[in-house]
Amino acid sequence: MAAGEVIGSFIEQELKSTRERRASIESRGVTVITTSGVIVTLQMAFFTALVPKDRVASTGVRTFVALSLVSFLAAAAVGILVNLPARKQEMAVDLNTLRPHLTDPHWSADSDQARRAIAAAQLHVGAIAFGVTNRKGKTLIFAFLAELLGMAMLSVAVLIAITT
């Protein structure tokens, strides 16, 4: 096996790995959206049941419930951001760069030249996809932190409601 084939195979595997990682991160973003929505729904049902109709929840409870709602809303918004499609120029090779390879001197050239051009294009796409995936992963961390903060605020609200 020639060195070019080994390098080309490595580039293909890295590109595949990056795409799988991006799909995993985007899937987790959808999970954040779903869990935030479910928790907010349960939170509202819980506080509707917990606070009798003839009584108003304390200022502390209302404050922490509101902060919790804001945190879960932020988590869901960040989950949506994680799932926004990448800009077209970030994820695709400009096919016009391959047009010269359709002309006669290139078309009949050795297949190594074509493999080299394709490897260069894949390397370009892979580098961009890697950067996009890393940004999505870092953004997803904020969604998890917002959910964690929302859960903490909700817990404080429950403790205040139970103890007062």
Secondary structure, 3 states (H helix, E strand, C coil): CCHHHHHHHHHHHHHHHHHHHHHHHHHHHHHHHHHHHHHHHHHHHHHHHHCCCCCCCCHHHHHHHHHHHHHHHHHHHHHHHHHCCCCHHHHCCCHHHHHHHHCHHHHCCCHHHHHHHHHHHHHHHHHHHHHHHHHHHHHHHHHHHHHHHHHHHHHHHHHHHHHC
